[in-house]
Amino acid sequence: MRLLLVEDDNHVAAALSAILARHGFDVTHARSGEEALQALVPEGPGFGVVLLDLGLPDQDGYEVCGKIRKRTGTPVIMVTARSDVRSRIHGLNLGADDYVVKPYDTGELLARIHAVSRRTAHEDAVTSGDSALRLGSVHIELPTRQVTVDGTVIQLTRKEFDLLALLAQRPGVVFRREQIISEVWRTSWEGTGRTLEVHVASLRAKLRMPALIETVRGVGYRLVAPGA
C-alpha cells in the first residue's frame, strides 16, 4: 500500500518510514501541508492512506485536512497531541477518518491504518441493501451516501455515515459495541472503542438530535426513531 506521511520532523519521519516499510508500506514523505497537497494532485500517485501530523510549519493541520478532503477521498488519519474529545470531533468534522494521539504505540498506529484502508469494501456492503432509509425527518440515501434532515443536507464523514446507516437499518435494536466496531471499522481491535464514542458524539452534534442515538450502558448503542 502507498502511504503519504505528512511530518515536518525529519528524524521522526525517517524512523516511522522505516517501521512502515518493514510492514509492507511504500511511504512518500511530505514535510509541509503544501508538499502534501501537491502529492495529492489527480495525476499523481494514488495513496491508500494519508498520515497527517497536525503540527506543520506552513499551515494549520486542520486546514490541511479540510483541503485534502476536498481534493480526494483517500482516508486521512490525524496525528495529534490533543486528546480532548472536542479537538477530535473537530478533526472528524473536517473529514478525517481517524486519529492517533501522541505518544502512540506503533501497533496501535498500524492497526488504525489497516482499519481505515478497508473502508471501501465495507462501504459497498453498506449500500448493497435498500436504496433509502427514512426515520422521521432523517432521510438516508444509501447509494449516494447522502443524509438530509428536514431537507437540509448534513455533511458526514465516511465512518459517520456507515455508523448511522448501520443503526438506522434496525431502529430500536441494540447494537453491541463489538458488533459496531466489527461492521464499521472491520476490526476486532479493542482500542477502536474510543473512536466509536467520538463518532457517536459527532453524529449527535451534526444531526442536532442528541436523543436519536441512545447509549445502552455497558452494551452499546441503538437508534431511537423520531416519534417512537
C-alpha positions in Angstrom: 0.0 0.0 0.0 1.2 3.5 -0.8 1.1 5.8 2.2 1.6 9.6 2.4 3.3 10.6 5.6 2.9 14.3 6.4 5.5 15.1 9.1 7.8 18.1 9.4 10.3 16.4 11.7 12.8 14.5 9.5 14.0 12.3 12.4 10.5 11.2 13.3 9.6 10.7 9.7 12.7 8.6 9.0 12.1 6.3 11.9 8.4 5.9 11.2 9.0 5.4 7.5 11.4 2.5 8.3 8.9 0.9 10.5 6.1 1.2 7.9 8.4 -0.1 5.2 9.1 -3.2 7.2 5.3 -3.8 7.3 5.0 -3.5 3.5 4.1 0.2 3.1 5.5 2.3 0.2 5.9 5.6 2.0 6.1 9.1 0.5 7.2 11.8 2.9 5.8 15.3 2.7 7.4 17.9 5.1 4.6 20.5 4.9 1.0 21.0 4.1 1.8 22.3 0.7 4.0 19.3 -0.2 1.2 17.1 0.9 -1.4 18.8 -1.3 1.0 18.7 -4.3 1.4 15.0 -3.8 -2.3 14.5 -3.9 -3.0 16.0 -7.3 -5.2 13.8 -9.5 -2.4 12.9 -11.9 -0.1 12.0 -9.1 0.4 8.5 -7.5 -2.6 7.1 -5.6 -2.3 6.6 -1.9 -4.2 4.2 0.3 -3.9 6.3 3.5 -2.7 9.8 4.5 -1.0 10.0 7.9 -1.3 13.7 8.8 0.6 15.3 11.7 -1.2 18.4 12.8 2.0 20.3 13.8 3.0 21.6 10.4 5.3 24.6 9.7 3.3 26.3 6.9 -0.3 25.6 7.5 -2.7 24.6 10.3 -3.1 20.8 10.2 -6.9 21.0 10.5 -6.9 23.4 7.5 -4.7 20.9 5.5 -7.1 18.1 6.4 -10.1 20.1 5.0 -8.2 20.8 1.8 -7.2 17.1 1.4 -10.8 16.1 1.8 -12.0 18.5 -0.9 -9.3 17.0 -3.2 -9.5 13.3 -2.6 -11.4 10.6 -0.8 -8.2 9.0 0.5 -8.6 8.0 4.2 -6.9 10.5 6.5 -5.5 9.6 9.9 -4.7 12.7 12.1 -1.7 12.5 14.4 -2.2 14.9 17.3 -1.0 15.6 20.9 -4.5 16.9 21.7 -6.5 14.2 23.5 -9.7 16.1 24.3 -12.9 15.0 22.6 -13.7 18.4 21.2 -10.5 18.6 19.2 -11.0 15.1 17.8 -14.6 15.9 16.8 -13.3 19.0 15.0 -10.9 16.8 13.1 -13.6 14.3 12.2 -15.9 17.1 11.1 -13.2 18.3 8.7 -13.2 14.8 7.1 -10.6 12.8 9.0 -11.3 9.1 9.2 -9.5 8.5 12.5 -6.9 10.0 14.8 -3.9 8.8 16.8 -2.9 10.7 20.0 0.8 11.2 20.7 2.7 9.4 22.1 1.3 6.4 20.3 2.2 2.7 20.2 3.4 1.5 16.8 1.0 -1.4 16.9 -1.9 1.0 17.5 -0.9 3.1 14.5 -0.6 0.1 12.2 -4.0 -1.3 13.4 -5.7 2.1 12.6 -4.0 2.3 9.2 -5.3 -1.2 8.3 -8.7 -0.4 9.7 -9.3 2.7 7.6 -7.8 1.2 4.5 -10.5 -1.4 4.5 -13.3 1.1 4.3 -14.1 0.8 0.6 -15.2 -2.9 0.9 -17.4 -2.0 3.8 -19.0 1.0 2.1 -20.0 -1.3 -0.8 -21.6 -3.7 1.7 -23.5 -0.9 3.5 -25.0 0.4 0.3 -26.0 -3.1 -1.1 -29.4 -3.2 0.6 -32.4 -0.9 0.3 -31.7 2.3 -1.5 -33.0 4.7 1.1 -34.0 4.8 4.8 -36.4 7.3 6.3 -36.7 7.9 10.0 -39.0 10.9 10.7 -37.2 13.9 9.4 -34.0 12.0 8.8 -33.6 10.7 5.2 -30.6 8.4 4.4 -29.8 7.8 0.7 -27.5 4.7 0.7 -26.3 4.7 -3.0 -25.3 8.4 -2.9 -24.3 8.3 0.8 -26.3 11.5 1.4 -28.1 12.3 4.7 -30.7 15.1 5.0 -32.7 16.4 8.0 -35.8 18.3 7.1 -34.5 18.5 3.6 -31.1 20.0 4.6 -28.0 18.0 3.6 -25.8 17.0 6.5 -22.1 16.6 5.7 -20.9 13.4 7.3 -17.6 11.6 7.1 -17.4 8.1 5.7 -17.4 6.4 9.1 -20.1 8.6 10.5 -22.3 7.7 7.5 -21.5 4.0 7.9 -22.3 4.1 11.6 -25.6 5.9 11.1 -26.6 3.6 8.2 -25.9 0.5 10.3 -28.0 1.7 13.3 -30.8 3.0 11.0 -31.3 -0.3 9.3 -32.7 -1.7 12.5 -34.2 1.1 14.6 -34.7 0.2 18.2 -32.3 -2.7 18.1 -29.3 -2.5 20.4 -26.0 -3.0 18.6 -23.2 -4.2 20.8 -20.0 -2.0 20.7 -18.0 -5.0 19.5 -20.5 -5.6 16.7 -20.4 -1.9 15.6 -16.6 -1.9 15.6 -16.5 -5.1 13.6 -19.0 -3.9 10.9 -18.0 -0.3 10.6 -14.3 -0.4 11.2 -13.8 -4.0 10.1 -11.7 -4.9 13.0 -12.0 -6.5 16.5 -9.2 -4.3 17.9 -10.4 -3.1 21.3 -8.7 0.3 21.0 -11.2 1.4 18.4 -13.8 1.8 21.2 -12.8 5.4 22.0 -13.1 6.2 18.3 -16.7 4.9 18.3 -17.6 7.2 21.2 -16.2 10.2 19.3 -18.1 9.3 16.1 -21.4 8.9 18.1 -20.9 12.3 19.7 -20.1 13.9 16.3 -23.2 12.4 14.8 -25.4 13.7 17.6 -24.0 17.2 17.1 -24.2 17.3 13.3 -27.8 15.9 13.2 -28.8 18.2 16.1 -30.7 15.3 17.5 -28.9 14.2 20.7 -31.7 11.6 21.5 -31.5 9.9 18.1 -28.7 7.6 19.2 -29.2 6.2 22.6 -26.4 4.8 24.7 -27.2 1.5 26.3 -24.9 1.5 29.2 -22.5 -1.5 29.3 -23.8 -2.8 26.0 -23.7 -0.4 23.1 -26.0 1.9 21.1 -29.4 1.9 19.4 -31.1 4.3 17.1 -34.4 5.7 18.5 -36.7 6.5 15.6 -38.1 10.1 15.9 -41.7 9.9 17.3 -41.1 6.4 18.7 
